[in-house]
């Protein structure tokens, strides 16, 4: 059995000696301090199971020492020694976290009982911490639904890169769940207790990027008022997720590159450099390498981001996950009035034959629609959108003739969404899970606008 280590704090030498002698006979290792200041030095350099301290001492009192102990070593227990006149103060100390108090003159038998119980409590607290860490390690913290080989491989890679702390580039089509992958990296990383900050690069103008990312000093511009930290400063020590990084204009890519290289930045209107300690995760639904070749994306920024690449498979390549995803979304969006407990075989076959250009996000929308329109507990084919029923049927005919490109599928899907919402781009962007600026760029790139006018 390992010896427990106890720190005795008292400004009276005889009291320290008596306590050391009594506890030493019981097999405890003891250190002594003649003041609160000396005790703090020992606490910063050593681990103690228990601190026994006089309540009233010159300088740092027992109460003040207790507050420091709670900060420096939260699992260390503390017993206070008090005179009769300060019992009320000792009771207040117990409310602040002390294990108990003992009145002077000290009864050594009573002291031994309290010491053993305090040490038992400390050991139990340590066991609870170990148990929680064990449960956390055995429980899958990844918020990603899927057991197909493609997803199993992706989850393995997420676990590996999360511990590395390097920059990660996540590639995948719209709606595949790239932000979920980024959150999974954060949850499994050593930075899991720090901030996860998602930043959508598709919304940035130069002025907005400066103010949002870097913050500003007091009166840095008209209407600035008091100083404000930027998103990077708020997320320091954590994980920053740059979504849609391929949408970032070239002149703004330079600013992001400088921050990633130097790991420092200056607030708008300021002169002081602020250090930055973050893990960077970026995501794109574009082929960044192709954009680099076209001169639309900086090669040096691409290499800076692309330390490790993770590719999220589209839903059409992991159809084995459909039942799991359907059950998850049916449970997630169910209400007392709208609940589906069964999926008709024809419905499942129609979904399996559908190409899902909007991927998992589109499937979630389909489930929400079925719950809103359905009157019974079965997900029947008539609850599927028309385009799912017709395209899943026509897909069988096109397998031997014309297979649509990814751009064609994305164009048709966005056109369908716009048609369904009467051309309302704000609603269409919300359904697609992107902002209006990104939607506008897709409409322009895919030439969708003409189809919807």
Secondary structure as UniProt FT lines:
FT   STRAND          5..9
FT   HELIX           13..25
FT   TURN            26..27
FT   STRAND          29..33
FT   HELIX           36..45
FT   STRAND          50..54
FT   HELIX           62..72
FT   TURN            74..75
FT   STRAND          77..82
FT   HELIX           84..86
FT   HELIX           87..95
FT   TURN            96..97
FT   STRAND          100..103
FT   HELIX           108..138
FT   HELIX           149..164
FT   STRAND          168..171
FT   TURN            174..175
FT   HELIX           178..188
FT   TURN            190..193
FT   STRAND          196..200
FT   HELIX           201..203
FT   HELIX           206..209
FT   HELIX           210..214
FT   STRAND          215..216
FT   TURN            218..219
FT   TURN            222..223
FT   STRAND          228..229
FT   HELIX           231..234
FT   TURN            235..237
FT   STRAND          239..243
FT   HELIX           245..247
FT   HELIX           250..262
FT   STRAND          264..266
FT   STRAND          273..275
FT   STRAND          279..284
FT   HELIX           288..294
FT   HELIX           299..305
FT   TURN            306..307
FT   STRAND          308..311
FT   HELIX           315..317
FT   HELIX           319..321
FT   HELIX           322..333
FT   STRAND          342..343
FT   HELIX           345..352
FT   TURN            357..358
FT   HELIX           359..373
FT   STRAND          378..379
FT   HELIX           381..383
FT   HELIX           386..398
FT   TURN            399..400
FT   HELIX           406..420
FT   TURN            421..423
FT   HELIX           425..432
FT   HELIX           436..446
FT   HELIX           449..452
//
